[in-house]
Amino acid sequence: MTLVNKAARPRFDVRIPGDLESGVWANFATIRHSPYEFTLDFVRQDFKGESPVRGVLVQRVNMSPMFVAQLIDVLNEDFSIFERQQSESLRDGSWWEVPGDDE
C-alpha cells in the first residue's frame, strides 16, 4: 500500500454522540468473514477463574475486506511507533506498574 503524503490526506470532522464518548472496554475479540465482509465482535471478559469464562459482547463491527486491509496496515504502522516509544517499558513490564502499588 502506498502511503499518501500526510499533508495531502483529507481532514475529517467526526461527531461523537454523547453516549459513545466514553467508548467501551474490550479484552477479547472474535473474527468471522465471508467473501464480502468481516465481522469483528469485541467482548469484555471477566476472568474469575471460572470455566467457561464469561463475557459480554460490547460491540459488533462489520466491514469490507478492503477496509480490513487498510485497518491492518494502519494498526501495524501505529503499533510500530508505539513499540519504539515504549520499548523499554514493554521489555521490562514497567508499563503495567501502578504508582504507589508496592505489592
MIDOSE-1310 file (N, C-alpha, C; in nm, 2 decimals, decimal comma, always signed):
residues 103
mtlv	+0,08/-0,12/+0,00/+0,00/+0,00/+0,00/+0,09/+0,12/+0,00; +0,06/+0,22/-0,09/+0,14/+0,34/-0,09/+0,07/+0,44/+0,00; +0,15/+0,49/+0,09/+0,10/+0,59/+0,19/+0,10/+0,73/+0,12; -0,01/+0,80/+0,14/-0,03/+0,93/+0,09/+0,04/+1,03/+0,18
nkaa	+0,10/+1,13/+0,12/+0,17/+1,24/+0,19/+0,07/+1,29/+0,30; +0,11/+1,29/+0,42/+0,02/+1,33/+0,53/-0,04/+1,47/+0,51; +0,03/+1,56/+0,45/-0,03/+1,69/+0,42/-0,14/+1,68/+0,32; -0,14/+1,58/+0,23/-0,24/+1,56/+0,13/-0,36/+1,48/+0,18
rprf	-0,35/+1,42/+0,29/-0,46/+1,34/+0,34/-0,58/+1,43/+0,38; -0,70/+1,38/+0,35/-0,82/+1,46/+0,39/-0,83/+1,48/+0,54; -0,89/+1,59/+0,58/-0,92/+1,60/+0,73/-1,06/+1,56/+0,75; -1,09/+1,50/+0,86/-1,22/+1,46/+0,89/-1,28/+1,53/+1,01
dvri	-1,41/+1,56/+1,01/-1,48/+1,62/+1,12/-1,58/+1,52/+1,17; -1,54/+1,43/+1,26/-1,62/+1,33/+1,31/-1,69/+1,37/+1,44; -1,82/+1,36/+1,44/-1,90/+1,40/+1,56/-1,93/+1,27/+1,64; -1,91/+1,28/+1,77/-1,93/+1,16/+1,85/-2,05/+1,19/+1,94
pgdl	-2,15/+1,10/+1,93/-2,27/+1,12/+2,01/-2,23/+1,10/+2,16; -2,29/+1,18/+2,25/-2,26/+1,17/+2,39/-2,26/+1,03/+2,45; -2,35/+0,95/+2,41/-2,35/+0,81/+2,47/-2,23/+0,72/+2,42; -2,16/+0,77/+2,32/-2,04/+0,69/+2,27/-1,91/+0,75/+2,31
esgv	-1,91/+0,87/+2,37/-1,79/+0,94/+2,40/-1,69/+0,86/+2,49; -1,74/+0,79/+2,59/-1,65/+0,71/+2,68/-1,60/+0,58/+2,62; -1,66/+0,54/+2,51/-1,61/+0,42/+2,44/-1,65/+0,29/+2,53; -1,59/+0,18/+2,49/-1,62/+0,06/+2,56/-1,49/-0,02/+2,58
wanf	-1,48/-0,10/+2,68/-1,36/-0,18/+2,71/-1,38/-0,32/+2,65; -1,28/-0,36/+2,58/-1,28/-0,50/+2,52/-1,14/-0,56/+2,55; -1,15/-0,69/+2,60/-1,02/-0,76/+2,62/-1,02/-0,89/+2,54; -1,11/-0,91/+2,45/-1,12/-1,03/+2,37/-1,19/-0,99/+2,24
atir	-1,16/-1,06/+2,13/-1,23/-1,03/+2,01/-1,24/-1,16/+1,93; -1,35/-1,18/+1,85/-1,36/-1,29/+1,76/-1,38/-1,23/+1,62; -1,33/-1,30/+1,52/-1,34/-1,25/+1,38/-1,40/-1,36/+1,30; -1,50/-1,32/+1,22/-1,56/-1,41/+1,12/-1,56/-1,33/+0,98
hspy	-1,56/-1,41/+0,87/-1,56/-1,34/+0,74/-1,64/-1,43/+0,64; -1,68/-1,36/+0,54/-1,74/-1,42/+0,42/-1,66/-1,36/+0,31; -1,69/-1,40/+0,18/-1,62/-1,34/+0,07/-1,64/-1,18/+0,06; -1,75/-1,13/+0,13/-1,79/-1,00/+0,11/-1,77/-0,91/+0,23
eftl	-1,75/-0,96/+0,35/-1,74/-0,88/+0,47/-1,67/-0,95/+0,58; -1,62/-0,88/+0,68/-1,56/-0,93/+0,80/-1,65/-0,88/+0,91; -1,67/-0,96/+1,02/-1,74/-0,92/+1,14/-1,64/-0,94/+1,26; -1,62/-0,83/+1,33/-1,54/-0,83/+1,45/-1,63/-0,81/+1,57
dfvr	-1,63/-0,91/+1,66/-1,71/-0,90/+1,78/-1,61/-0,87/+1,90; -1,63/-0,75/+1,96/-1,55/-0,71/+2,08/-1,62/-0,75/+2,20; -1,54/-0,82/+2,29/-1,60/-0,88/+2,41/-1,53/-0,83/+2,54; -1,60/-0,80/+2,64/-1,54/-0,78/+2,77/-1,56/-0,91/+2,85
qdfk	-1,44/-0,97/+2,88/-1,45/-1,10/+2,96/-1,41/-1,07/+3,11; -1,48/-1,15/+3,19/-1,45/-1,14/+3,34/-1,37/-1,27/+3,37; -1,25/-1,25/+3,41/-1,16/-1,37/+3,44/-1,17/-1,39/+3,59; -1,26/-1,47/+3,64/-1,28/-1,50/+3,78/-1,23/-1,64/+3,81
gesp	-1,16/-1,70/+3,72/-1,12/-1,84/+3,74/-1,23/-1,94/+3,71; -1,34/-1,90/+3,66/-1,45/-1,99/+3,63/-1,43/-2,04/+3,49; -1,49/-2,16/+3,47/-1,49/-2,22/+3,33/-1,63/-2,25/+3,30; -1,69/-2,21/+3,20/-1,63/-2,13/+3,09/-1,61/-1,98/+3,14
vrgv	-1,52/-1,91/+3,07/-1,50/-1,77/+3,10/-1,62/-1,70/+3,05; -1,68/-1,61/+3,13/-1,80/-1,54/+3,10/-1,76/-1,41/+3,03; -1,84/-1,37/+2,93/-1,81/-1,24/+2,86/-1,94/-1,17/+2,81; -1,93/-1,05/+2,78/-2,04/-0,97/+2,73/-1,99/-0,90/+2,60
lvqr	-2,07/-0,92/+2,50/-2,04/-0,85/+2,37/-2,07/-0,70/+2,39; -1,96/-0,62/+2,37/-1,97/-0,48/+2,39/-1,99/-0,40/+2,25; -1,94/-0,47/+2,14/-1,96/-0,40/+2,01/-1,94/-0,51/+1,90; -2,02/-0,50/+1,80/-2,00/-0,58/+1,68/-1,98/-0,48/+1,56
vnms	-1,87/-0,50/+1,48/-1,84/-0,41/+1,37/-1,83/-0,50/+1,25; -1,90/-0,46/+1,14/-1,90/-0,52/+1,01/-1,82/-0,43/+0,92; -1,73/-0,49/+0,84/-1,65/-0,40/+0,75/-1,62/-0,48/+0,62; -1,58/-0,41/+0,52/-1,54/-0,47/+0,39/-1,40/-0,52/+0,40
pmfv	-1,37/-0,62/+0,32/-1,23/-0,67/+0,31/-1,13/-0,56/+0,28; -1,16/-0,47/+0,20/-1,07/-0,36/+0,16/-1,04/-0,27/+0,29; -1,15/-0,24/+0,37/-1,12/-0,16/+0,49/-1,04/-0,24/+0,59; -1,06/-0,37/+0,60/-0,99/-0,46/+0,69/-0,84/-0,45/+0,66
aqli	-0,81/-0,46/+0,53/-0,67/-0,45/+0,48/-0,61/-0,31/+0,52; -0,68/-0,21/+0,50/-0,63/-0,07/+0,53/-0,62/-0,06/+0,69; -0,71/-0,11/+0,76/-0,70/-0,11/+0,91/-0,58/-0,18/+0,96; -0,55/-0,30/+0,90/-0,43/-0,38/+0,94/-0,31/-0,30/+0,91
dvln	-0,30/-0,23/+0,80/-0,18/-0,15/+0,76/-0,16/-0,04/+0,86; -0,27/+0,03/+0,89/-0,25/+0,15/+0,98/-0,23/+0,10/+1,13; -0,29/-0,01/+1,17/-0,26/-0,06/+1,30/-0,11/-0,10/+1,32; -0,06/-0,17/+1,21/+0,08/-0,21/+1,21/+0,17/-0,09/+1,22
edfs	+0,14/+0,01/+1,14/+0,22/+0,13/+1,14/+0,22/+0,20/+1,28; +0,10/+0,22/+1,33/+0,09/+0,29/+1,46/+0,14/+0,20/+1,58; +0,13/+0,07/+1,57/+0,18/-0,01/+1,68/+0,34/-0,01/+1,68; +0,39/+0,00/+1,56/+0,54/+0,01/+1,54/+0,59/+0,14/+1,61
ifer	+0,52/+0,25/+1,59/+0,55/+0,37/+1,65/+0,54/+0,36/+1,81; +0,43/+0,30/+1,85/+0,41/+0,27/+2,00/+0,52/+0,19/+2,05; +0,56/+0,08/+1,98/+0,67/+0,00/+2,03/+0,80/+0,07/+2,04; +0,83/+0,16/+1,95/+0,96/+0,23/+1,95/+0,95/+0,33/+2,07
qqse	+0,84/+0,39/+2,09/+0,83/+0,49/+2,20/+0,83/+0,42/+2,34; +0,77/+0,30/+2,35/+0,76/+0,23/+2,47/+0,85/+0,11/+2,49; +0,94/+0,10/+2,41/+1,02/-0,03/+2,40/+1,08/-0,07/+2,54; +1,13/+0,02/+2,61/+1,19/-0,01/+2,74/+1,09/-0,06/+2,84
slrd	+0,98/+0,01/+2,85/+0,88/-0,03/+2,95/+0,81/-0,16/+2,90; +0,80/-0,19/+2,77/+0,74/-0,31/+2,72/+0,83/-0,43/+2,76; +0,96/-0,41/+2,74/+1,05/-0,52/+2,77/+1,06/-0,55/+2,92; +1,06/-0,45/+3,01/+1,07/-0,48/+3,15/+0,94/-0,49/+3,22
gsww	+0,83/-0,46/+3,15/+0,70/-0,48/+3,22/+0,66/-0,36/+3,30; +0,74/-0,25/+3,30/+0,70/-0,14/+3,39/+0,58/-0,06/+3,34; +0,54/-0,08/+3,22/+0,42/-0,01/+3,17/+0,29/-0,05/+3,25; +0,30/-0,17/+3,32/+0,19/-0,22/+3,39/+0,19/-0,18/+3,54
evpg	+0,30/-0,12/+3,58/+0,31/-0,08/+3,72/+0,22/+0,04/+3,76; +0,16/+0,03/+3,87/+0,08/+0,14/+3,92/+0,16/+0,22/+4,02; +0,17/+0,35/+4,01/+0,25/+0,43/+4,11/+0,19/+0,41/+4,25; +0,28/+0,38/+4,34/+0,24/+0,36/+4,48/+0,19/+0,22/+4,51
dde	+0,19/+0,13/+4,42/+0,15/-0,01/+4,44/+0,27/-0,09/+4,47; +0,29/-0,12/+4,60/+0,41/-0,20/+4,64/+0,39/-0,35/+4,65; +0,28/-0,40/+4,61/+0,26/-0,54/+4,62/+0,34/-0,62/+4,52
